[in-house]
Amino acid sequence: MARIYTLVNQKGGVGKTTTAINMGAYLGYYGQRVLLVDLDPQANATSCLGVEKRAVKSGTYEVLIGATPLGAQILHNPRFKLSLLPSSPALAGAEVELVDMAKRETRLRDALEPAKDRYDYILIDCPPSLSLLTINGLVAATHGVLIPVQCEYLALEGLGMLTQTLNRVQAAMFPDLKVRGVVLTMYDGRTKLAMDVVKEVRRFFPDQVFQTIIPRSIRLAEAPSYGQPISIYAPDSNAARAYMALAGEVLGQDGIKIPTLEET
């Protein structure tokens, strides 16, 4: 049965999509069957994996509105060790169409039901806003929410608002919603500010911040333009090693044995 994690942060530019892609790729590297769901109309996860978003004829939008079943829309990439449910600009229309639909908050959760036995992990990349799409992503998060937080001062300002959002969704429609973990991203160890942010986030989310911290990296910034996860583009970089460690930390906390290099 798949573990479904939703990556969410109402602030943009915090490394949410980057974390979804690269953590997912390394979970795949460790032998897990991984599906990445691009739930953002900007379709950044889709583009970053080398899929032209305007050429996507059917994907998340069609699945959400019930026009097509999930399975036929999934793209498999054995080289990346990832499967992708792609997005396209058409998904923006779902915001309007979902309003009058039955079970509008649970449509993604229901659509993912057939995939639970085919994947070990399903990662949902949400848009950087509170919307019906994001609510669908949160309600589908059977195993919790992953929150990427940029190691800069302004990132802290959004944490209180995000916590309130999660509490509202929990109280109104999904009592089991929980924070699975917080991922610190874009860390620059040369600055005192970054170290202060790490301390503050760990105070805000005691016992929920992953030990692995993702550094700022030119290679990580370059990889999307080549349509590749960091595991393919620059596997020997510091960022690649960090995302490999993060995937291993997630597996360890989930009670899954991490294979040796010989087993991968």
C-alpha positions as CSV (number, residue, x, y, z in Angstrom):
1,M,0.0,0.0,0.0
2,A,1.5,3.3,-1.1
3,R,2.6,6.0,1.3
4,I,1.1,9.2,0.1
5,Y,2.9,12.4,1.0
6,T,1.9,15.9,-0.1
7,L,4.5,18.6,-0.5
8,V,3.1,22.0,0.4
9,N,4.1,25.6,1.2
10,Q,2.0,28.6,0.5
11,K,5.2,30.6,-0.2
12,G,6.7,30.0,-3.6
13,G,10.4,29.5,-4.4
14,V,11.2,27.4,-1.3
15,G,12.3,24.3,-3.2
16,K,9.0,22.4,-3.0
17,T,9.1,21.1,-6.6
18,T,12.8,20.5,-6.5
19,T,12.4,18.4,-3.3
20,A,9.5,16.4,-4.8
21,I,11.5,15.5,-7.9
22,N,14.8,14.8,-6.3
23,M,13.6,13.0,-3.2
24,G,11.3,11.0,-5.4
25,A,14.2,10.1,-7.8
26,Y,16.3,8.9,-4.9
27,L,13.5,6.9,-3.4
28,G,13.4,5.2,-6.8
29,Y,17.1,4.8,-6.7
30,Y,16.6,2.9,-3.4
31,G,14.2,0.5,-5.2
32,Q,10.9,2.1,-4.3
33,R,8.1,2.4,-6.9
34,V,7.5,6.2,-7.0
35,L,4.7,8.2,-8.6
36,L,5.0,12.0,-8.7
37,V,1.7,13.8,-9.1
38,D,2.0,17.3,-10.5
39,L,-0.9,19.2,-9.0
40,D,0.3,22.7,-10.0
41,P,-1.1,24.5,-13.1
42,Q,2.4,26.0,-13.6
43,A,3.5,22.4,-14.3
44,N,7.0,22.9,-13.1
45,A,7.5,19.3,-12.0
46,T,6.4,18.2,-15.4
47,S,8.8,20.6,-17.2
48,C,11.7,19.9,-14.9
49,L,11.4,16.2,-15.9
50,G,11.8,17.1,-19.5
51,V,8.1,16.9,-20.5
52,E,6.8,19.8,-22.5
53,K,3.8,21.0,-20.5
54,R,1.9,22.5,-23.5
55,A,2.2,19.2,-25.3
56,V,0.5,17.3,-22.4
57,K,-2.9,16.2,-23.9
58,S,-4.1,14.4,-20.8
59,G,-3.0,14.5,-17.2
60,T,-3.9,15.7,-13.8
61,Y,-6.7,18.0,-15.0
62,E,-8.5,15.2,-16.9
63,V,-8.1,12.8,-14.0
64,L,-9.5,15.4,-11.5
65,I,-12.6,16.2,-13.5
66,G,-13.2,12.5,-14.1
67,A,-12.7,12.7,-17.9
68,T,-10.2,9.8,-17.9
69,P,-8.9,7.2,-15.5
70,L,-5.5,7.6,-13.7
71,G,-3.6,4.7,-15.1
72,A,-3.6,5.7,-18.8
73,Q,-2.2,9.2,-18.0
74,I,0.9,8.1,-16.1
75,L,4.3,8.6,-17.8
76,H,7.0,6.1,-16.8
77,N,10.7,7.0,-17.0
78,P,12.9,4.0,-16.1
79,R,16.1,6.1,-16.4
80,F,14.9,8.6,-13.7
81,K,13.3,5.7,-11.7
82,L,10.1,7.8,-11.5
83,S,6.6,7.8,-12.8
84,L,4.8,11.1,-13.4
85,L,1.2,12.2,-13.6
86,P,1.9,15.3,-15.7
87,S,0.2,18.7,-15.4
88,S,-0.5,21.4,-18.0
89,P,-1.9,25.0,-18.0
90,A,-5.4,23.4,-18.4
91,L,-5.3,22.5,-14.8
92,A,-6.0,26.1,-13.9
93,G,-9.5,25.6,-15.2
94,A,-10.1,22.9,-12.6
95,E,-10.3,25.6,-9.9
96,V,-13.5,26.8,-11.4
97,E,-14.9,23.5,-12.5
98,L,-14.4,21.8,-9.2
99,V,-16.5,24.3,-7.3
100,D,-19.8,22.7,-8.5
101,M,-18.6,19.1,-8.5
102,A,-19.7,16.5,-6.0
103,K,-16.9,15.5,-3.5
104,R,-14.8,18.4,-4.8
105,E,-12.3,18.1,-1.9
106,T,-11.7,14.4,-2.3
107,R,-11.5,13.9,-6.0
108,L,-7.7,13.4,-6.1
109,R,-7.8,11.0,-3.2
110,D,-10.5,9.0,-4.9
111,A,-8.6,9.1,-8.2
112,L,-5.4,7.8,-6.6
113,E,-7.1,4.8,-5.1
114,P,-6.3,2.4,-8.0
115,A,-2.6,3.4,-7.8
116,K,-2.1,2.5,-4.1
117,D,-1.2,-1.1,-4.8
118,R,1.1,-0.3,-7.7
119,Y,3.4,2.2,-6.0
120,D,5.3,2.4,-2.7
121,Y,5.4,6.2,-2.6
122,I,3.1,8.8,-4.1
123,L,4.4,12.3,-3.9
124,I,2.0,15.2,-4.6
125,D,3.5,18.5,-5.6
126,C,0.9,21.3,-4.8
127,P,0.7,24.9,-6.1
128,P,2.1,27.6,-3.8
129,S,-1.3,28.8,-2.7
130,L,-4.4,27.8,-0.8
131,S,-6.9,26.6,-3.4
132,L,-9.2,23.7,-4.1
133,L,-6.2,22.0,-5.8
134,T,-4.1,22.3,-2.6
135,I,-7.0,21.1,-0.5
136,N,-7.3,18.1,-2.7
137,G,-3.6,17.5,-2.2
138,L,-3.9,17.8,1.5
139,V,-6.9,15.5,1.8
140,A,-5.1,12.9,-0.3
141,A,-2.0,12.9,2.0
142,T,-2.8,9.7,3.9
143,H,0.7,9.6,5.4
144,G,1.3,13.3,6.0
145,V,2.5,16.6,4.7
146,L,6.1,17.4,3.8
147,I,7.0,21.1,4.2
148,P,10.0,22.5,2.4
149,V,11.3,25.6,4.1
150,Q,13.9,27.9,2.6
151,C,16.6,28.9,5.0
152,E,15.9,32.7,4.7
153,Y,14.1,35.1,7.0
154,L,11.0,35.6,4.9
155,A,10.3,31.9,4.8
156,L,9.6,32.0,8.6
157,E,6.8,34.5,8.1
158,G,4.7,32.0,6.2
159,L,5.0,29.1,8.6
160,G,2.3,30.4,11.0
161,M,-0.1,30.9,8.1
162,L,0.6,27.4,6.8
163,T,0.1,25.9,10.2
164,Q,-3.3,27.6,10.4
165,T,-4.2,26.3,7.0
166,L,-3.3,22.7,7.9
167,N,-5.3,23.0,11.2
168,R,-8.4,24.3,9.3
169,V,-8.2,21.4,6.8
170,Q,-7.7,19.0,9.7
171,A,-10.7,20.3,11.6
172,A,-13.1,20.6,8.6
173,M,-12.5,17.6,6.5
174,F,-9.5,15.4,7.3
175,P,-8.9,14.8,11.0
176,D,-5.9,12.5,10.3
177,L,-3.9,15.2,8.5
178,K,-0.5,15.6,10.0
179,V,2.9,17.1,9.3
180,R,5.2,14.2,8.3
181,G,8.3,16.4,8.3
182,V,10.0,19.7,7.5
183,V,12.8,19.9,4.9
184,L,15.2,22.7,5.2
185,T,16.3,23.9,1.8
186,M,18.7,26.4,0.1
187,Y,21.0,26.4,3.1
188,D,24.1,28.6,2.9
189,G,26.3,27.7,5.9
190,R,28.4,30.8,5.4
191,T,25.6,33.0,6.7
192,K,24.5,33.4,10.3
193,L,21.0,34.0,9.1
194,A,20.7,30.6,7.6
195,M,21.9,29.0,10.9
196,D,19.4,31.2,12.8
197,V,16.5,30.1,10.5
198,V,17.4,26.4,11.1
199,K,17.2,26.9,14.9
200,E,13.9,28.8,14.6
201,V,12.3,26.2,12.4
202,R,13.4,23.4,14.7
203,R,11.8,25.4,17.6
204,F,8.6,25.9,15.6
205,F,8.4,22.2,14.6
206,P,10.1,20.2,17.4
207,D,10.9,16.6,16.4
208,Q,9.5,17.1,12.9
209,V,12.5,18.6,11.1
210,F,14.6,16.2,9.0
211,Q,18.3,16.1,10.0
212,T,19.3,16.3,6.3
213,I,19.6,19.9,5.1
214,I,19.6,20.7,1.4
215,P,22.4,23.2,0.4
216,R,22.2,25.9,-2.1
217,S,23.7,24.5,-5.3
218,I,24.3,25.7,-8.8
219,R,24.1,22.2,-10.1
220,L,20.6,21.9,-8.5
221,A,19.5,25.1,-10.2
222,E,20.8,23.9,-13.6
223,A,19.3,20.4,-13.6
224,P,15.7,21.5,-14.5
225,S,16.9,23.2,-17.7
226,Y,18.2,19.8,-18.8
227,G,15.0,18.1,-17.8
228,Q,16.8,15.8,-15.3
229,P,16.7,15.1,-11.6
230,I,20.0,15.8,-9.8
231,S,20.6,12.1,-9.5
232,I,21.2,12.0,-13.3
233,Y,22.5,15.5,-14.0
234,A,25.1,15.8,-11.2
235,P,25.1,12.6,-9.1
236,D,28.4,13.5,-7.4
237,S,27.3,17.0,-6.3
238,N,26.7,18.1,-2.7
239,A,23.0,18.6,-3.5
240,A,22.7,15.0,-4.9
241,R,24.3,13.6,-1.8
242,A,21.9,15.6,0.3
243,Y,18.8,14.4,-1.5
244,M,20.1,10.8,-1.4
245,A,20.5,11.3,2.4
246,L,17.0,12.7,2.7
247,A,15.5,9.8,0.8
248,G,17.4,7.4,3.1
249,E,16.2,9.3,6.2
250,V,12.5,9.1,5.0
251,L,12.9,5.3,4.3
252,G,14.5,4.8,7.7
253,Q,11.8,6.6,9.5
254,D,9.2,4.6,7.5
255,G,10.8,1.4,8.7
256,I,12.1,0.4,5.3
257,K,15.5,-1.2,5.0
258,I,17.9,0.9,2.9
259,P,19.6,-1.3,0.3
260,T,23.4,-1.2,0.0
261,L,25.1,0.1,-3.2
262,E,25.4,-3.5,-4.4
263,E,21.6,-4.0,-4.1
264,T,20.6,-0.8,-5.9
